[in-house]
Amino acid sequence: MTETDPVRLTSAELRRARKVLGLTSEGLGERVGVRSDTVRKWESGRYQIPYGVRDDLRRVAIDRSAEIQDLIGSLLNGQAAETKE
């Protein structure tokens, strides 16, 4: 996680972002370097979401976008592609 973002995410924002990215709490946790139960505690409001998680989500979104583009490209070209999730 980075420390450059001065604004904390709310639990609702994090939950919505995770769902839009198509990730489970386990998948998001792996991508931001925390355990899945930590993600669930952030989303429930039991733990305060650290500064910098917003930046982590931006990075994850870029990675997911590239994965989706690769998959679509493979499907359009008639090639089998493997996904990470």
Residue frames as a rotation matrix with the C-alpha (Angstrom) as fourth column:
MET 1
0.577 0.816 0.000 0.00
0.816 -0.577 0.000 0.00
0.000 0.000 -1.000 0.00
THR 2
-0.374 -0.686 0.624 1.11
0.644 -0.676 -0.357 3.51
0.667 0.269 0.695 -0.64
GLU 3
-0.177 0.234 -0.956 0.87
0.885 -0.388 -0.259 6.52
-0.431 -0.891 -0.139 1.62
THR 4
-0.927 -0.313 0.206 0.24
0.374 -0.795 0.477 9.20
0.015 0.520 0.854 -1.04
ASP 5
-0.286 0.907 0.308 -3.55
0.339 -0.205 0.918 9.45
0.896 0.367 -0.249 -0.76
PRO 6
-0.954 -0.140 0.266 -4.72
-0.165 -0.494 -0.853 11.82
0.251 -0.858 0.448 2.02
VAL 7
-0.176 0.969 0.173 -8.37
-0.978 -0.192 0.082 10.67
0.113 -0.155 0.981 1.81
ARG 8
-0.837 -0.053 0.545 -9.58
-0.234 0.935 -0.268 7.44
-0.495 -0.351 -0.794 3.33
LEU 9
-0.657 0.656 -0.373 -12.13
-0.213 0.313 0.926 5.32
0.724 0.687 -0.066 1.53
THR 10
-0.117 0.686 0.718 -15.40
-0.978 0.046 -0.204 4.54
-0.173 -0.726 0.665 3.23
SER 11
-0.594 -0.057 0.803 -16.41
-0.163 0.985 -0.052 0.94
-0.788 -0.162 -0.594 3.73
ALA 12
0.476 0.850 0.225 -19.23
0.144 0.177 -0.974 1.37
-0.867 0.496 -0.038 1.18
GLU 13
0.586 -0.338 -0.737 -16.84
-0.781 -0.479 -0.401 2.80
-0.217 0.810 -0.544 -1.42
LEU 14
-0.520 -0.842 0.144 -14.42
-0.791 0.538 0.290 -0.08
-0.322 0.037 -0.946 -0.95
ARG 15
-0.304 0.496 0.813 -17.18
0.097 0.865 -0.492 -2.69
-0.948 -0.071 -0.311 -1.20
ARG 16
0.745 0.627 -0.229 -18.57
-0.114 -0.219 -0.969 -1.11
-0.658 0.748 -0.092 -4.37
ALA 17
0.253 -0.745 -0.617 -15.11
-0.960 -0.273 -0.065 -0.86
-0.120 0.609 -0.784 -5.97
ARG 18
-0.641 -0.504 0.579 -14.36
-0.489 0.850 0.198 -4.50
-0.592 -0.157 -0.791 -5.17
LYS 19
0.071 0.770 0.634 -17.63
0.262 0.599 -0.756 -5.63
-0.962 0.220 -0.159 -6.71
VAL 20
0.798 0.189 -0.572 -17.16
-0.424 -0.497 -0.757 -3.49
-0.427 0.847 -0.317 -9.82
LEU 21
-0.110 -0.939 -0.326 -13.68
-0.988 0.068 0.140 -4.96
-0.109 0.338 -0.935 -10.22
GLY 22
0.578 0.452 -0.679 -15.23
-0.577 0.815 0.051 -8.42
0.577 0.362 0.732 -10.03
LEU 23
-0.466 -0.839 -0.279 -13.12
-0.271 0.436 -0.858 -9.53
0.842 -0.324 -0.431 -7.09
THR 24
0.568 0.482 -0.667 -13.84
0.488 0.455 0.745 -11.48
0.662 -0.749 0.023 -3.95
SER 25
0.902 -0.294 0.316 -12.46
-0.432 -0.599 0.675 -10.25
-0.009 -0.745 -0.667 -0.65
GLU 26
0.537 -0.735 0.414 -9.76
0.365 0.645 0.671 -12.89
-0.761 -0.209 0.615 -1.09
GLY 27
0.351 -0.370 0.860 -8.90
0.927 0.004 -0.376 -11.64
0.136 0.929 0.344 -4.58
LEU 28
0.742 -0.060 0.668 -8.72
-0.001 -0.996 -0.089 -8.02
0.671 0.065 -0.739 -3.50
GLY 29
0.882 -0.414 0.225 -6.69
-0.268 -0.048 0.962 -8.91
-0.387 -0.909 -0.153 -0.42
GLU 30
0.411 -0.748 0.521 -4.13
0.750 0.603 0.273 -10.74
-0.519 0.278 0.808 -2.55
ARG 31
0.327 -0.236 0.915 -3.82
0.804 -0.439 -0.401 -7.76
0.496 0.867 0.046 -4.86
VAL 32
0.587 -0.107 0.802 -3.35
-0.262 -0.963 0.063 -5.16
0.766 -0.248 -0.593 -2.12
GLY 33
-0.344 -0.903 -0.258 -1.25
-0.088 0.305 -0.948 -7.32
0.935 -0.303 -0.184 0.19
VAL 34
-0.528 0.229 0.818 -3.64
-0.849 -0.118 -0.515 -8.02
-0.021 -0.966 0.257 3.06
ARG 35
-0.952 0.247 0.182 -5.62
0.214 0.959 -0.185 -11.01
-0.220 -0.137 -0.966 4.28
SER 36
-0.557 0.806 0.199 -9.20
0.296 -0.031 0.955 -11.47
0.776 0.591 -0.222 3.12
ASP 37
0.148 0.635 -0.758 -10.52
0.970 0.057 0.237 -11.07
0.194 -0.770 -0.608 6.65
THR 38
-0.588 -0.390 -0.708 -8.89
0.514 -0.857 0.045 -7.63
-0.624 -0.338 0.705 6.73
VAL 39
-0.937 0.313 0.156 -10.80
-0.015 -0.480 0.877 -6.65
0.349 0.819 0.455 3.59
ARG 40
-0.130 0.945 -0.299 -14.03
0.613 0.314 0.725 -7.92
0.780 -0.090 -0.620 5.18
LYS 41
-0.020 0.074 -0.997 -13.32
0.954 -0.298 -0.041 -5.92
-0.300 -0.952 -0.065 8.35
TRP 42
-0.927 -0.274 -0.257 -12.68
0.171 -0.917 0.360 -2.79
-0.335 0.290 0.897 6.27
GLU 43
-0.730 0.675 0.106 -15.95
0.034 -0.119 0.992 -3.32
0.682 0.728 0.063 4.42
SER 44
0.081 0.780 -0.621 -17.89
0.811 0.310 0.496 -3.91
0.579 -0.544 -0.607 7.64
GLY 45
0.450 0.031 0.893 -16.44
-0.204 -0.969 0.137 -0.78
0.870 -0.244 -0.429 9.22
ARG 46
0.944 -0.103 -0.314 -14.72
0.329 0.391 0.860 -2.70
0.034 -0.915 0.403 12.02
TYR 47
-0.038 -0.983 -0.178 -11.27
0.816 -0.133 0.562 -1.59
-0.577 -0.124 0.808 10.81
GLN 48
0.574 0.111 -0.811 -10.47
-0.215 -0.936 -0.280 1.85
-0.790 0.335 -0.514 9.50
ILE 49
0.793 -0.279 0.542 -9.28
0.609 0.403 -0.683 1.68
-0.027 0.872 0.490 5.90
PRO 50
0.037 -0.879 -0.475 -5.67
0.636 -0.346 0.690 2.87
-0.771 -0.327 0.546 5.70
TYR 51
0.494 -0.059 -0.867 -4.59
-0.523 -0.817 -0.243 5.84
-0.695 0.574 -0.434 3.66
GLY 52
-0.491 -0.778 -0.391 -3.31
-0.754 0.155 0.638 4.70
-0.436 0.608 -0.663 0.30
VAL 53
-0.441 0.383 0.812 -5.85
0.314 0.913 -0.261 1.96
-0.841 0.140 -0.522 -0.35
ARG 54
0.662 0.654 -0.365 -7.50
-0.079 -0.424 -0.902 4.25
-0.745 0.627 -0.229 -2.91
ASP 55
0.109 -0.722 -0.684 -4.17
-0.959 -0.258 0.119 4.30
-0.263 0.642 -0.720 -4.81
ASP 56
-0.746 -0.340 0.572 -4.01
-0.277 0.940 0.197 0.50
-0.605 -0.011 -0.796 -4.52
LEU 57
0.123 0.888 0.443 -7.49
0.332 0.384 -0.862 0.25
-0.935 0.253 -0.248 -6.04
ARG 58
0.602 0.013 -0.798 -6.42
-0.634 -0.600 -0.488 2.43
-0.485 0.800 -0.353 -8.96
ARG 59
-0.458 -0.861 -0.223 -3.54
-0.860 0.366 0.356 0.04
-0.225 0.354 -0.908 -9.63
VAL 60
-0.614 0.310 0.726 -5.81
0.111 0.944 -0.310 -2.99
-0.782 -0.110 -0.614 -9.31
ALA 61
0.493 0.852 -0.174 -8.31
-0.014 -0.193 -0.981 -1.42
-0.870 0.486 -0.083 -11.73
ILE 62
0.250 -0.500 -0.829 -5.57
-0.940 -0.332 -0.082 -0.88
-0.234 0.800 -0.553 -14.30
ASP 63
-0.786 -0.567 0.248 -4.41
-0.524 0.823 0.220 -4.49
-0.329 0.043 -0.943 -13.89
ARG 64
-0.266 0.779 0.568 -7.98
0.252 0.625 -0.739 -5.84
-0.930 -0.054 -0.363 -14.17
SER 65
0.573 0.461 -0.677 -8.60
-0.455 -0.508 -0.731 -3.71
-0.681 0.727 -0.081 -17.26
ALA 66
-0.234 -0.757 -0.610 -5.53
-0.969 0.129 0.212 -5.18
-0.082 0.641 -0.763 -18.94
GLU 67
-0.817 -0.018 0.576 -6.64
-0.122 0.982 -0.142 -8.72
-0.564 -0.187 -0.805 -17.99
ILE 68
0.176 0.974 0.145 -10.09
0.153 0.119 -0.981 -8.11
-0.972 0.195 -0.128 -19.44
GLN 69
0.471 -0.064 -0.880 -8.67
-0.782 -0.492 -0.382 -6.62
-0.409 0.868 -0.282 -22.64
ASP 70
-0.641 -0.756 -0.130 -6.32
-0.749 0.581 0.319 -9.61
-0.166 0.301 -0.939 -23.04
LEU 71
-0.580 0.499 0.643 -9.20
0.162 0.845 -0.510 -12.04
-0.798 -0.192 -0.571 -22.51
ILE 72
0.503 0.816 -0.285 -11.46
-0.100 -0.273 -0.957 -10.27
-0.859 0.510 -0.055 -25.00
GLY 73
0.130 -0.550 -0.825 -8.65
-0.962 -0.273 0.030 -10.09
-0.242 0.789 -0.564 -27.53
SER 74
-0.843 -0.458 0.283 -8.01
-0.418 0.888 0.193 -13.81
-0.340 0.044 -0.939 -27.15
LEU 75
-0.220 0.853 0.473 -11.70
0.279 0.520 -0.807 -14.63
-0.935 -0.046 -0.353 -27.52
LEU 76
0.600 0.453 -0.660 -12.05
-0.414 -0.531 -0.740 -12.46
-0.685 0.717 -0.131 -30.61
ASN 77
-0.091 -0.735 -0.672 -9.01
-0.996 0.066 0.062 -14.12
-0.002 0.675 -0.738 -32.16
GLY 78
0.665 0.488 -0.566 -10.36
-0.523 0.845 0.113 -17.59
0.533 0.221 0.816 -31.37
GLN 79
-0.359 -0.854 -0.377 -7.63
-0.127 0.444 -0.887 -18.40
0.925 -0.271 -0.268 -28.85
ALA 80
0.585 0.466 -0.664 -8.16
0.566 0.350 0.746 -19.90
0.580 -0.812 -0.059 -25.43
ALA 81
-0.215 -0.619 0.756 -7.09
-0.296 -0.696 -0.654 -17.65
0.931 -0.365 -0.034 -22.58
GLU 82
-0.094 0.115 -0.989 -6.64
0.841 0.540 -0.017 -18.34
0.532 -0.833 -0.148 -18.88
THR 83
0.377 0.250 0.892 -7.82
-0.217 -0.912 0.347 -15.94
0.900 -0.325 -0.290 -16.18
LYS 84
-0.702 -0.712 0.022 -6.37
-0.121 0.088 -0.989 -15.40
0.702 -0.697 -0.149 -12.71
GLU 85
-0.603 0.548 0.579 -9.70
-0.773 -0.225 -0.593 -15.25
-0.195 -0.805 0.560 -10.90
